[in-house]
Amino acid sequence: MLRIRALAVAAAFATVALTAAPAVSAPADDPSIAAALAAPDLAAPARTAAVPPALLHAMQRDLGLAPQAAAERIAREGRAAAVRGALTRALGDHWAGAWIDGPQAELVVATTDASAARTITAHGGRATVVRHPLKTLDQAKAALDRASRGAAPEATPLWYVDVRANTVVVQSADDARTGAFLEQAGVDRALVRVERATAAPRPLADLHGGDAYYIDNAARCSIGFPVTQNGQPGFVSAGHCGQPGSNATASDGSSIGTFQGSTFPGNDWSWVAADPGWTAQPQVNDYAGGVVTVNGSTEQSVGGSVCRSGSTTGWHCGTVEEQNATVNYQEGSVYGVTRTDVCAEPGDSGGSFISGNQAQGVTSGGSGDCSSGGETYFQPVNPILSTYGLTLAIG
């Protein structure tokens, strides 16, 4: 049995309608969008499972939600994720992103096409018409990423696409140096908003999120999610925890396995193949005396709730602030991370981020702490699985 106790949340999504918008007539409805929103997999009822008490407690504490409100939010966010996926495909080049808004977890969809906005509204969502498609903003961010690959800009710790503001946000500790970096990258300044940097992020090195494991009997980190590769069990974690060939051992000194792949900086991910006798259980530590079950890895929306488990600080929850961000540590840039307002501390690195019962990613780094508050970045789990040809253990 793979003795890993990280974080996870077992909460099946019930089908709950998006917050209803006033009915409108939409003579200019786009049939393809209407069809996507009426697809059977979005309309069929789903079975509701009890939300784990540990998750409800953490959401109540960190998001100010009562247990019933937390359970309802998880269900609404599950419905929103399915609708978001359908609209991403249907809107095509007019897609400008989506996010969760307000206590009712309403899905807001941004588009550059006004007629599409009418269709979205008519089907119960909330639409906003914006100037730039997400593809254009992503291309601008990709240009910043390319410009940083030689050396991360010291005065520019973070950049990301802000779908809610329809812009690329670049944080800066020195306006002149950041301006020079933007010019070097060749990014259209009309797509960028520069903000004052308020913190210096760092990898949460030598940390453990979920159950601790030790690297070469020295540093320690945390198991993210159990996985398999062609039947071989193992787990994913942060890349700064160990290098290929490094040994991973459990808290009792028994061998877990060996790092097969690891990248940091650039990305911050790794995977460890376990020795014979271990089993990749689809479970993670709830830090309340039990485990919860992972059911998939559907990506949460910006604004949606997300929780993190780590052996230093236990369960903490918050919301997704931005996706596909670039964070610049002293060691170099890490691309494609998700920024959250969930706190973390040394010892939480490599551990799991989860929304409802859906795996989100592994803890990379952050700033602040769980006493005064802070923010944390995680490397999304789906690209890790794809890179190494891994299968997430689900139950």
Order of alpha helices (4+ residues) and beta strands (2+ residues): alpha-alpha-alpha-alpha-beta-beta-alpha-beta-alpha-beta-beta-alpha-beta-beta-beta-beta-beta-beta-beta-beta-beta-beta-beta-beta-beta-beta-beta-beta-beta-alpha-beta
